[in-house]
């Protein structure tokens, strides 16, 4: 099967911006104009308050449905709560605080009602129910209800982030899309019977080199909220408003080293205002059209991508994002590999090689808000940590799994070479090679070596060691217990594995 390289333009529409006086209609008009001009197909997602305003709906109803797809954006607003008879606890008619602006702040029955009035209002306007559902994040009961009661083609939620805008999504499937587990949509399902019917796609086109630990200082004592390095057209200097970064991102993200398919979401919500987003959009949209005409990418609506995904994948396929350089540094590289069992990031910079991130997925972990209403301004979804180069760095140590010879000399990487075959990825650094498979990780070298986890702090997102012997390590985090076994190599401590015959194979 040919590896498709997909860009979804997803613009979502809010009906109010309480933080400042801002023209919310001009961004929509300009996005439509430019998509028409460059013959780009895409998706508009409407918040409930936008569905009440003819200024938006009349404009969209006049568009060609062959080019423009419409769906819903599920952040809760005051008129939506009122339509359900639910008291509104927000500071404004739209409030981004988690306890009122997102589904986690409501009971299960209220979550169902909020979905129903949103979908019915959409039906009243467009004459059919939406098939695309998005939000920065949503709870699993809401996602189950949407998928079980409506014909949904695709879901979308925010990229990985720590603390940005008051919520944390951390340790999840890093890019592309996956089939979410029914009991916790932040985890990929490992059993098709426990999977939602529609795939979920991660939004915003994250920088695969810098986004992960943006703002991290190895001398810090606390974990900072992250900066943003994404394809969003409002962000300059290493983001979607920076032509140099955009050119680099499109080249690296769509270089074909993706295993299953390449993916990015572009676009911007109208509440940023046209002045802030226009530089990025005026550069990106013509570039997308050019790359599409050259056959390098396909720009299509989100729902179309979701239907294609369902037709071609009966389970979440392994995926990779390979950046052979940073946008401003040829000597850095990053490989993200994700399966339905784990995610891993391999990273090189001036300090050498490290496994910057390793998180485990388990469909048995329940949604933290399954039977609990969020009462805070912030909320968090997390998976199961092993290595975390962002949250475990501190006190002078940059966290990560490092390779060294028996005498402690670091195994130094040479030029990185990537090769994919099916769901396997082979990453060669000269002195050592990593083979990534859906259920295992193998490191090989021609000399004996160790894989040791170096961490600087253990007070944030750090697992507890339950048991460790030569062949297995059992960890616990947030009431979940998970085990990593070695098929080749031996644990000498919970944080160090010694190779056997020049090999370590870690199984998940």
ZAMARGU-4260 file (C-alpha; in steps of 0.2 Angstrom, whole numbers, plus 5000, padded with zeros to 4 digits):
<rodrens>
0) 5000/5000/5000 | 5007/5017/4995 | 5011/5028/5010 | 4999/5043/5009 | 5005/5060/5015
5) 4990/5069/5022 | 4986/5086/5027 | 4969/5090/5035 | 4965/5109/5036 | 4954/5110/5051
10) 4948/5128/5055 | 4936/5129/5070 | 4924/5142/5074 | 4919/5150/5091 | 4905/5162/5092
15) 4913/5173/5106 | 4930/5179/5112 | 4928/5186/5130 | 4946/5189/5133 | 4947/5204/5120
20) 4938/5213/5107 | 4941/5203/5091 | 4933/5201/5074 | 4929/5183/5073 | 4921/5183/5056
25) 4935/5190/5045 | 4946/5174/5049 | 4933/5163/5042 | 4930/5173/5027 | 4948/5174/5023
30) 4951/5155/5026 | 4937/5151/5014 | 4943/5163/5001 | 4961/5156/5001 | 4955/5138/5001
35) 4944/5142/4986 | 4958/5151/4978 | 4971/5137/4980 | 4958/5123/4978 | 4961/5116/4995
40) 4948/5105/5003 | 4946/5105/5021 | 4935/5105/5037 | 4926/5118/5048 | 4921/5113/5065
45) 4908/5124/5074 | 4906/5127/5092 | 4888/5127/5099 | 4887/5146/5100 | 4893/5148/5082
50) 4879/5136/5076 | 4867/5149/5084 | 4874/5164/5073 | 4868/5166/5055 | 4884/5176/5051
55) 4893/5160/5052 | 4880/5147/5047 | 4874/5157/5031 | 4892/5159/5025 | 4895/5140/5027
60) 4878/5134/5020 | 4883/5143/5003 | 4899/5133/5001 | 4902/5118/4990 | 4901/5102/5001
65) 4912/5094/4989 | 4926/5105/4995 | 4921/5110/5012 | 4916/5098/5026 | 4907/5103/5042
70) 4907/5096/5059 | 4907/5101/5078 | 4919/5108/5090 | 4915/5102/5108 | 4920/5116/5120
75) 4905/5119/5131 | 4897/5137/5131 | 4884/5145/5141 | 4869/5143/5129 | 4873/5125/5126
80) 4872/5122/5145 | 4856/5132/5146 | 4849/5122/5132 | 4851/5106/5143 | 4845/5115/5159
85) 4863/5113/5166 | 4869/5128/5177 | 4883/5137/5169 | 4898/5140/5181 | 4909/5149/5169
90) 4916/5167/5170 | 4910/5171/5153 | 4899/5164/5139 | 4914/5154/5134 | 4927/5149/5147
95) 4942/5138/5144 | 4943/5132/5162 | 4941/5113/5162 | 4928/5112/5175 | 4915/5121/5164
100) 4922/5123/5147 | 4926/5104/5144 | 4916/5088/5145 | 4926/5082/5160 | 4917/5095/5171
105) 4900/5087/5170 | 4891/5071/5175 | 4889/5057/5163 | 4870/5061/5160 | 4875/5079/5157
110) 4889/5074/5145 | 4876/5065/5135 | 4864/5080/5135 | 4878/5092/5130 | 4882/5081/5115
115) 4863/5079/5110 | 4860/5097/5110 | 4876/5101/5100 | 4871/5087/5087 | 4853/5092/5086
120) 4858/5110/5083 | 4870/5105/5069 | 4856/5095/5061 | 4844/5110/5062 | 4856/5120/5053
125) 4864/5108/5040 | 4850/5095/5038 | 4861/5080/5044 | 4871/5075/5059 | 4890/5079/5060
130) 4902/5065/5056 | 4917/5074/5063 | 4919/5078/5081 | 4934/5088/5089 | 4939/5097/5105
135) 4955/5100/5113 | 4951/5086/5124 | 4936/5075/5129 | 4932/5061/5141 | 4929/5043/5136
140) 4911/5043/5140 | 4908/5057/5129 | 4918/5049/5115 | 4909/5032/5117 | 4892/5041/5117
145) 4896/5050/5101 | 4903/5035/5092 | 4889/5023/5098 | 4875/5035/5094 | 4880/5044/5078
150) 4890/5039/5062 | 4907/5046/5066 | 4921/5046/5053 | 4934/5054/5064 | 4938/5062/5080
155) 4952/5075/5084 | 4960/5082/5099 | 4975/5092/5105 | 4994/5088/5102 | 5004/5082/5117
160) 5007/5096/5129 | 5011/5099/5148 | 5001/5113/5156 | 4998/5124/5141 | 4981/5133/5142
165) 4978/5124/5159 | 4978/5106/5153 | 4990/5091/5151 | 4989/5078/5138 | 5005/5068/5141
170) 5012/5051/5135 | 5000/5048/5121 | 5001/5042/5103 | 5012/5056/5097 | 5005/5060/5079
175) 4995/5053/5065 | 4980/5043/5071 | 4974/5028/5082 | 4959/5019/5087 | 4955/5024/5105
180) 4951/5012/5119 | 4933/5013/5124 | 4937/5015/5143 | 4951/5028/5140 | 4952/5037/5124
185) 4969/5044/5127 | 4976/5026/5125 | 4976/5016/5109 | 4965/5000/5110 | 4975/4984/5109
190) 4959/4974/5106 | 4947/4979/5092 | 4932/4974/5103 | 4938/4987/5115 | 4941/5001/5102
195) 4930/5015/5096 | 4923/5014/5079 | 4931/5030/5073 | 4950/5034/5073 | 4956/5049/5083
200) 4969/5061/5075 | 4981/5072/5085 | 4980/5090/5080 | 4992/5105/5077 | 5007/5098/5068
205) 5020/5097/5082 | 5039/5100/5079 | 5046/5082/5081 | 5062/5089/5088 | 5058/5104/5099
210) 5040/5103/5105 | 5042/5088/5116 | 5053/5097/5129 | 5050/5115/5124 | 5055/5126/5139
215) 5064/5112/5149 | 5079/5118/5159 | 5089/5103/5166 | 5093/5114/5182 | 5074/5117/5186
220) 5066/5110/5201 | 5048/5111/5194 | 5041/5106/5177 | 5036/5122/5166 | 5021/5124/5155
225) 5027/5121/5138 | 5030/5134/5124 | 5022/5130/5107 | 5031/5124/5091 | 5018/5119/5079
230) 5010/5122/5062 | 4998/5134/5069 | 4999/5149/5058 | 4999/5161/5073 | 5016/5156/5079
235) 5032/5164/5073 | 5050/5160/5076 | 5050/5141/5075 | 5031/5139/5071 | 5018/5140/5058
240) 5021/5159/5054 | 5040/5156/5051 | 5042/5151/5032 | 5059/5143/5036 | 5051/5132/5049
245) 5036/5128/5038 | 5047/5123/5024 | 5058/5112/5035 | 5042/5104/5044 | 5034/5100/5027
250) 5050/5092/5021 | 5054/5082/5036 | 5036/5077/5042 | 5032/5071/5024 | 5049/5063/5020
255) 5041/5045/5018 | 5049/5038/5033 | 5032/5036/5041 | 5029/5017/5040 | 5010/5019/5038
260) 5005/5036/5033 | 5012/5054/5035 | 5000/5066/5044 | 4998/5084/5049 | 4983/5095/5054
265) 4984/5113/5048 | 4972/5128/5051 | 4968/5139/5065 | 4953/5144/5076 | 4945/5161/5072
270) 4947/5168/5090 | 4966/5171/5086 | 4960/5185/5074 | 4965/5187/5056 | 4979/5199/5059
275) 4989/5186/5070 | 4986/5171/5058 | 4987/5179/5041 | 5006/5179/5038 | 5006/5160/5042
280) 4991/5156/5031 | 4996/5166/5017 | 5012/5156/5016 | 5006/5139/5020 | 4990/5138/5009
285) 5000/5141/4993 | 5013/5129/4998 | 5001/5116/5002 | 4993/5118/4984 | 5010/5117/4976
290) 5015/5101/4986 | 4998/5093/4982 | 5001/5098/4963 | 5018/5090/4964 | 5010/5074/4971
295) 5019/5075/4988 | 5004/5077/4999 | 4986/5076/4999 | 4975/5089/5006 | 4958/5083/5011
300) 4944/5085/5024 | 4947/5076/5041 | 4931/5065/5039 | 4938/5058/5022 | 4955/5054/5031
305) 4945/5045/5044 | 4935/5034/5032 | 4951/5030/5023 | 4959/5025/5039 | 4944/5013/5043
310) 4945/5005/5026 | 4963/5001/5027 | 4967/4998/5045 | 4958/4986/5056 | 4969/4990/5071
315) 4981/5005/5075 | 4996/5003/5064 | 5014/5007/5069 | 5019/5024/5064 | 5035/5035/5063
320) 5039/5053/5062 | 5057/5055/5057 | 5066/5072/5057 | 5084/5070/5051 | 5088/5088/5057
325) 5080/5102/5067 | 5075/5117/5058 | 5089/5127/5064 | 5102/5113/5068 | 5108/5100/5056
330) 5116/5090/5070 | 5100/5086/5079 | 5088/5072/5074 | 5073/5064/5081 | 5063/5048/5078
335) 5046/5045/5085 | 5039/5028/5084 | 5021/5023/5090 | 5011/5007/5091 | 4996/5002/5101
340) 5008/4996/5115 | 5020/5010/5117 | 5028/5026/5111 | 5047/5030/5110 | 5057/5044/5105
345) 5076/5043/5099 | 5085/5059/5100 | 5102/5066/5096 | 5110/5083/5099 | 5127/5090/5104
350) 5126/5079/5120 | 5125/5063/5111 | 5111/5050/5110 | 5097/5046/5122 | 5080/5038/5122
355) 5071/5054/5127 | 5054/5046/5130 | 5046/5029/5133 | 5028/5027/5138 | 5018/5011/5139
360) 5000/5010/5133 | 4987/4998/5142 | 4969/4998/5137 | 4965/4992/5155 | 4968/5009/5162
365) 4952/5019/5166 | 4948/5036/5161 | 4952/5047/5177 | 4936/5056/5174 | 4925/5041/5170
370) 4915/5043/5186 | 4922/5059/5192 | 4918/5077/5187 | 4933/5089/5186 | 4931/5103/5198
375) 4947/5112/5194 | 4953/5124/5181 | 4965/5112/5174 | 4964/5093/5170 | 4976/5080/5164
380) 4977/5064/5154 | 4993/5053/5156 | 4999/5036/5150 | 5012/5025/5159 | 5029/5032/5160
385) 5046/5023/5159 | 5058/5037/5153 | 5052/5055/5152 | 5065/5067/5146 | 5054/5082/5149
390) 5046/5079/5166 | 5061/5069/5174 | 5074/5081/5170 | 5081/5093/5184 | 5094/5096/5196
395) 5107/5097/5183 | 5102/5081/5174 | 5094/5079/5157 | 5084/5063/5158 | 5084/5049/5146
400) 5090/5032/5142 | 5109/5032/5138 | 5120/5019/5130 | 5138/5016/5137 | 5152/5003/5135
405) 5156/4993/5150 | 5169/5005/5156 | 5156/5019/5156 | 5162/5027/5140 | 5146/5033/5130
410) 5142/5025/5114 | 5143/5039/5102 | 5131/5041/5087 | 5136/5043/5070 | 5125/5049/5055
415) 5107/5042/5058 | 5100/5031/5045 | 5082/5026/5045 | 5073/5011/5036 | 5055/5005/5038
420) 5048/4988/5034 | 5030/4985/5037 | 5027/4990/5055 | 5046/4988/5060 | 5058/5003/5060
425) 5077/5001/5059 | 5087/5016/5066 | 5106/5014/5063 | 5118/5026/5072 | 5134/5018/5067
430) 5140/5012/5083 | 5123/5004/5088 | 5107/5000/5080 | 5089/5000/5086 | 5075/4989/5079
435) 5058/4995/5084 | 5044/4983/5083 | 5025/4984/5089 | 5029/4974/5105 | 5048/4976/5107
440) 5064/4986/5106 | 5081/4979/5102 | 5097/4988/5103 | 5113/4980/5096 | 5131/4984/5096
445) 5147/4975/5092 | 5153/4978/5110 | 5146/4974/5127 | 5136/4989/5133 | 5123/4995/5145
450) 5106/5005/5144 | 5105/5016/5159 | 5091/5028/5164 | 5097/5044/5170 | 5084/5056/5178
455) 5085/5072/5188 | 5069/5072/5198 | 5056/5059/5203 | 5042/5070/5210 | 5033/5072/5193
460) 5025/5058/5183 | 5038/5046/5190 | 5033/5027/5192 | 5036/5017/5207 | 5046/5001/5206
465) 5036/4986/5212 | 5048/4972/5208 | 5064/4970/5198 | 5074/4954/5194 | 5086/4950/5180
470) 5073/4947/5167 | 5059/4959/5172 | 5054/4976/5179 | 5037/4979/5186 | 5032/4998/5188
475) 5016/5006/5195 | 5009/5023/5191 | 4992/5030/5195 | 4985/5013/5201 | 4991/5004/5185
480) 5004/4991/5186 | 5015/4986/5171 | 5029/4975/5167 | 5044/4977/5155 | 5053/4960/5152
485) 5070/4958/5143 | 5072/4943/5131 | 5090/4948/5128 | 5100/4956/5142 | 5099/4957/5160
490) 5093/4970/5173 | 5107/4975/5185 | 5095/4987/5193 | 5078/4995/5190 | 5087/5008/5180
495) 5101/4998/5170 | 5101/4984/5158 | 5117/4975/5153 | 5118/4968/5135 | 5120/4949/5131
500) 5130/4945/5116 | 5129/4963/5111 | 5110/4964/5112 | 5096/4971/5123 | 5078/4966/5118
505) 5065/4974/5129 | 5047/4968/5127 | 5031/4977/5131
</rodrens>
